[in-house]
């Protein structure tokens, strides 16, 4: 047998093996109360059973039609609600978006992204890919040698907040046209300092809304913080969440992925009301190959997002690119 023939044979065997695993996997129930879910085995995989994403170190959002946008190292992959790839945005503007958010503005929807490796923020049309804004932290005039944004969110008035969580830990604020306005925060382990301001969103459970920030490596680990939209410290929301990577709010609930392999859900009083993701010690492990994925076991939860029905999508930080759909129990899917 030639080397080429052997290679083709091995690829065929691997394809059948991955497909067999996907077919044999049974859904797993997790969570509690109104935040109880079941996994959807094989969601988002190609017809041959392989991942459509490649390496993942990003986020996930859903648009108004419940299409699912997943940022991977190679770019942004868009899935239909039933898990089929319908669009890809590739190229230098879309690679390594560490965090993404989506926002309707007029008749259009826009993706906001924090380009971790590129060192910038970006805004592009969710349905055409047209880039309409780029945000440069250097516009602040600060003498930082490096920028590595990890999170981005948008206020009701259109102001954009870009967290430099892998470098300075400063949060830069821009107006809706992309003009730099001000910044706040610094790296450290004191009460009003950030030790990896890794994730961030607008906390709409409050009026007026405020920033909800994941302070991932602060000691003791696992802080969630509230800041005003003017950059003023409000309070420590909760501690002890492991390594919170991102946060999404829907209604009275906030879902927070913990890199150790779970998603913690807080209610309106910021009390833990549900924990998702069984874990057998494989948390915080990027190198879990697709053949070793276990249904219901997360290896490094990095992003999550609710669709309009309350179903939850979870992205693992993973070498082969893993996105998991969790159907909410009691919802007619």
C-alpha positions, 0 to 999 in steps of 0.5 A, spaced: 500 500 500 502 506 498 503 512 503 497 516 499 493 510 500 494 509 507 493 516 509 486 516 505 484 509 509 486 512 515 482 518 514 476 514 512 477 510 519 477 517 523 471 519 519 467 513 521 470 513 528 468 520 529 461 519 526 460 513 530 461 517 537 457 523 535 451 518 533 452 514 539 452 520 544 446 521 548 444 527 551 446 529 558 441 533 563 444 538 567 442 544 571 437 545 576 430 549 577 428 553 571 435 553 569 435 546 567 438 544 560 440 538 556 445 537 551 444 536 543 449 531 541 453 532 535 450 539 534 454 544 529 459 538 526 460 537 519 456 531 516 462 527 516 462 528 524 468 533 524 468 540 527 467 546 523 471 551 527 478 549 528 482 551 534 477 556 539 479 561 544 473 566 543 466 567 544 459 566 541 452 570 540 446 569 537 442 574 532 435 575 531 434 569 527 437 565 532 443 564 527 449 562 532 456 566 531 462 563 533 469 566 533 474 561 532 482 562 531 481 562 523 475 567 523 467 567 525 463 561 523 455 562 523 451 556 524 443 555 523 439 554 529 440 546 527 447 547 527 449 547 519 454 552 517 451 558 513 457 563 513 464 564 514 468 570 515 475 569 514 481 574 514 485 578 518 479 582 520 476 576 523 481 572 526 482 571 533 476 575 536 477 573 543 470 576 545 464 578 541 457 581 542 451 583 537 447 589 537 441 591 533 442 598 530 436 600 526 435 595 521 441 592 521 445 587 526 452 588 528 458 584 531 463 587 536 469 584 537 475 584 541 481 582 537 486 579 542 492 578 537 491 584 533 490 588 539 484 592 536 476 592 537 472 591 531 465 592 529 462 589 522 455 588 519 453 581 522 450 579 515 455 582 510 461 582 514 462 589 512 467 592 517 464 599 519 469 601 525 476 599 528 478 601 535 485 602 536 487 603 544 493 607 542 488 613 541 488 614 548 495 616 548 498 611 553 505 609 552 503 601 553 508 597 549 502 592 547 495 591 547 491 584 547 483 586 548 479 580 551 472 583 552 468 588 548 461 591 550 456 597 548 452 601 552 445 604 550 447 610 548 452 607 543 459 608 547 463 602 546 467 599 552 474 595 550 477 591 555 485 590 555 485 584 559 491 580 557 496 586 557 494 593 561 487 591 564 485 598 562 478 599 559 478 603 554 471 607 552 469 610 545 463 613 542 459 610 537 463 613 531 469 610 534 472 616 537 476 615 544 473 618 550 476 616 556 479 610 560 479 607 567 482 601 571 489 598 572 493 592 573 493 589 580 490 585 586 487 591 590 479 592 591 479 597 585 484 593 580 483 588 575 488 582 575 485 579 568 479 583 566 477 577 561 470 578 560 465 584 560 458 585 558 452 590 560 448 588 566 441 590 564 438 587 570 439 594 573 436 601 571 440 604 569 445 598 566 452 597 569 458 594 567 459 586 569 466 585 569 470 578 570 476 579 574 479 572 572 485 571 576 484 576 582 485 573 589 481 570 591 480 568 584 473 568 581 471 575 582 465 579 578 465 586 579 460 592 577 462 598 574 458 604 572 458 606 565 462 612 567 468 607 570 466 608 577 467 602 582 460 600 584 461 593 588 464 586 588 458 582 585 460 575 587 467 571 588 469 564 588 467 562 581 474 559 579 476 563 573 470 566 570 471 568 562 465 571 560 458 573 562 451 574 558 445 576 561 438 574 559 432 577 563 434 576 570 439 571 569 447 571 568 451 565 565 458 565 567 463 560 564 468 558 568 475 555 565 475 549 569 469 546 565 462 549 568 457 555 567 455 558 573 448 561 573 446 567 577 439 570 579 437 577 580 440 577 587 447 574 584 446 568 588 448 561 584 442 558 582 444 553 577 451 550 575 452 546 568 457 542 566 459 535 569 467 535 569 471 529 571 478 533 572 478 535 564 477 542 566 482 547 564 485 543 558 485 546 551 488 539 548 482 535 549 482 532 542 475 531 539 475 523 539 476 524 547 470 529 548 465 527 553 458 529 552 456 533 558 463 534 560 466 541 558 474 542 558 475 549 558 468 553 558 470 560 554 464 563 552 456 562 552 450 565 549 442 565 550 438 564 544 431 567 544 428 561 547 433 561 552 437 555 550 444 556 551 450 555 547 457 554 550 464 554 547 470 550 549 477 553 549 479 547 545 484 545 540 479 542 535 474 547 536 468 545 540 461 548 541 455 545 545 448 547 544 444 546 551 436 545 550 432 549 555 428 544 559 420 546 558 422 550 551 418 547 545 424 547 540 
